[in-house]
């Protein structure tokens, strides 16, 4: 077992503090209440993608993958890795990569996304919607 001084910088940077962990678990719990099962990260990305697209309908498999990509780009835009460019004629948002993501291990990637999901919920007033 390694102590914190031996932990890679990328892992340290994306460790979740207690407040962020609490918000993350609140999101997961609320989604479990809404949908009847605990969502994994792909499920949460899908939900964010649908929200960003703004269309409630049945999606084909390739569209579901596209929705998760839209969500990932939206979340990573908070850190300046992607930039929104336009919405196409079918209403799909498009992003352009502005800088490459640094390499990080899977746990750091997961924690980065968790922090960004929490930021997304905060920015879009979704915690308040949970309370309503």
N, C-alpha and C positions, 0 to 999 in steps of 0.2 A: 504494500500500500504506500502511496506517495503522499507527502504532505503538500499543503497549498503552495509552498515556495517552489515545488518541483512541477507544478501543474503548468502545461503550456499556456501562453498568453491568450490564445484564442479561446481556450476552455474557460479560463478565468473571466474573460470579458463577457462571456455569455452564460455564466452561472446565474441562476435565478435568485433574486433576493426574496425575502419572505413576503413582501407586499405583492410582488409580481406573481409568485407562486399562488398566493391566495386568489388573485384575480384570475389566473389561468384555471384553477380548479373551479372557480365560480362559473366560468364560461363552459367548461366541460360538463359540470352538473346541470346547468341550464339547458344545454343542448340535449343531454340525456333525458331530461324531463320532457322536452319538446318532441323528440324523435323516438324515445323508447329504448335507446341503446347508447352506450358510451361511444362517442365518435373518436376515431383516430385522427392523426394530423391530416391525412388525405380527405377525410370527411369534412373537417373544418375548413380546409382550403376550398373544397367544392362549394360549401355554403357561402364562403366569402366571394368566390367567383360568381355564383348565381346572383348574389347581392350587387356586385359590381356591374354585371351584365344588365340586371334589372328586368329580366324576363323569367316568368314562372311558367314552365312547360316541361314536358318530358324531353330529356336530352339523350342523344345517341352517345355511344361509348367514346368516340373521338371528341365529341363536344365536351364530355365530362373531363377529359384530359386537358382540353383547351381551357376549361373553367379553372382547373387547378393551376394552370400556368398563369392565367390572368391574375389569380389571387396571389401567387408567389411574386409576380412582378409588382403588383400593388404594394405588398408588404415590404419588398426589398427597395421600393422607391422611397420609403421612409429613411433609409440609410444612404440614399443617393446612388444606388447601383443600377436602378432602372428609372426611366423618365417616361411619363405618359406622353404619347405623340398625337393620337387621334382616336376617334370612334368611327368605325367603318359603316357602310350603308346598311348593314344588318344589325347595327347597335353594339358590336363587339369592341371593347377597348383594346388599344394596341400600345405597347411599350417598347422602348428601345433601351438596350443595355448601354450604360454610360461608362461603367468601369467594371472590371472583372472582380468577382468575389474572391477573397483570399481563400486558400485551402484551409479547411478545418475538418476535424473528425465529426462523426455522425452525431455524437451527443451535443457538440457545440452547434451544429447545424440545427438540430431539433430545438435547443434552447433559444437560439437566435429567432427561429420562427415563432416560438411561444411568446417571446417578448414582443415581437412585432404584431402578433395576433392581439395581445393585450393592448398595444398602442392603437391598433385599428379599432377595437371596441371602444376605447376611450375617445378617439378622434371622431367617431361616428355616433356618439351618445348611446351606444348599445347597452352599457351597464344600466343607464337610466331606464331604458326600455324593459330590461329584465325586472326592474323593481315595480313597473306599472301593472 
